[in-house]
Amino acid sequence: MASPEVHHLFYHPIADHSFSADRETLAVARDTSVELYGRSGSGFKIKDELKGHDKTVTSVDIAPNSGRIVTCSQDRNALVWEPSPTGYKPTLVLLRINRAATFVRWSPSETKFAVGSGARVIAVCYFEEENDWWVSKHIKKPIRSTITTVAWHPNSVLLAAGSTDAHARVFSSFIKGVDARPDPGVWGERLPFNTVCGEYLNNSAGWVHAVSFSPSGDALAFAAHDSSITVVYPSGPDQPPKAVVSVSTPLLPFMSLIWNGEAEIIAAGYDCEAFKFQGSEGGWQLTGSVGSPGKAHQNTISTIRIYEGSAEAVQKFSSSGVDGRVVIWDA
Amino acid sequence: MSIIQQLSNATLNDNWRTINIDLLDPESSSNFDRSTLHPALAPVSEGEIKSLGGQVRQLLRGGDAEGALRGALEGAPYGGDDAVKELHLQTVTEVLQSIKASEMTPMLQRIHQSEGGNEALDVLMKYLYKGMASSTRSSRASALSPQATGFSQFGGRPAAANESSGAAMSVFLSWHEKVVEVAGMGCIGRTMTDWRKV
C-alpha cells in the first residue's frame, strides 16, 4: 500500500476542507477566511483567498458540478461564492439565526444547501429565481441543542443531522418547486418539510459529531463522543428500525465518517488516524486502521471526505485536521 | 429624583451584562425539561439494592469473585436515588478490594470478551471515578477542620479514617490502569458522556 500523501499547508487548525470535482482546487477553512489552493506538481500552492466572513469560518463545501462554494461562519452568515472570470463573487445568504453557523453542505442536486447552527435550527437554503436571492427555511422541531453536522440523502430531500443533544435525526427538507417529489422509501412515504423521519440515540449518548447515509440511502451511520459509531437500518414509516447496531470502541471519539459501499465505514477523529468498520444489519466491527501506523496527522482529524471514487467504492479519501495538514489516503 | 437619575442609578447598580437572557426567552434551550432528552430510568428501591448487595457478597464469600463483580456491575442502580447509589458503590468497592492484583487483568479480559462485556467495563469505570471522587471528598472533609482563625486549614497527619480511604484510592487507581489497558481510552470518554450515572 502506498503511503498517504501528506500536505502540510500551515500551522493553524483546518475547520473543514473540500476538493473541486477535478481535484485541482482545494478549499480550506482557515480562521476567518477560506483559502483556495491549486495543484502544482506534487504539492499545493495558494492561489486565492475568499474573505467575507468576520468570524471563524466553520465549514466549506464546493459543489462538484456548478463549482459554487458555500461557506458558513460563527458570524451567523453563509456566503455562496460564484466562480467568474474575475474571481469568486460572494452572495450573502440570510440564515435568520442568532447563534453561530456550524456546518454546511450542498445537496447532491446542488439546488439547496443545509446549514447547521447553534440556534437549534437547520437552515435549508434555496435560490428563489423571481426575487433573485437565496431564501432559508428553518427545520426546528424537535432539535434541543446545537447542530454539529448535517449530511444529505442521495435524493436531496432527506437530511440527516447530528446534535449536541446526543441525537441523530433524519428530516425531510422538501421544498415545493425546487425538489422533485421523492419516491416512497424506508424513511417515509409523504415527506412535507420538517417531517421527522427518524430520531436515534445510542446507549451512552455522547454528542453526535458525524452523520452519513449509506450509498443507497437506506441506512444511516453516526459517530458520537462516546467513541462509538451507530448504524441504523429503518424498516418503514412509523415503524421501529429493523436494526440499530452500535459499536463502542476502545479508541478516542470519531469526528467524521464516510461509507465505502454498504458494508464498510471509514471514520477518523481524535486518534489522528482513520479506522475501518465492516458489517451489515447483523452486526458491525472495528477491523483496523487505514494505512501505515506512521503519523500522517499530528493532531485531531476534523473532516474526512471522498477524494477519488464514490460512496459505492472509495478509491481514495482526504482528511484535514487541527494540525493544518490535508492528507490523501488509499481506502 | 429625576427619571434619568433613577435610570442611571439602576444602570450603575445592576450589571446588565450578567443577566441570563436565556431565562427570559421561552424558546431558549435552558427552558426545557432535560429529562425528556432520553428515556426514563427504572426506579430502584433501597430494598432491592440491599438484596443485590447480599447476593454479591454471598458469591464473594463462595470464592466466585468474577461472578460477584459481574453481578454488581450488571445491577448498577441507574434509576436509584443517592442513598441507593451510595450503597451499591460500597458493594462494588468491597468486591474490588477483595480481588488480588494478579487476578485483575485476566478477569477483566474474560469479562471484556464475554457478551455485554464492553458495557460491564464501562460501568466499572464509572464506579472507579465515583469511588475516587467520594474517597477524596471524605478525606478532605476530615482533613479540613475549621481553625480559630476562621480559615480552614489542612490538619497534620490525616486521621485513621483517611488511611482506609487512601487504601481504597490505591485500589481504584490500580483497577483504573488495568481497565484502560483492556477497554481503552474510549471507556473513560463514555464515563464522562453517559447520562446514566452510577
Interface residues (C-beta under 8 A of the other chain):
Chain A: R120 R144 S145 D165 A166 H167 L201 N203 S204 A205 G206 W207 A224 H225 D226 S227 S228 S248 T249 P250 L251 L252 P253
Chain B: S29 F32 L37 H38 N118 E119 D122 A183 G184 M185 G186 C187 G189 R190 T193 D194 W195 R196
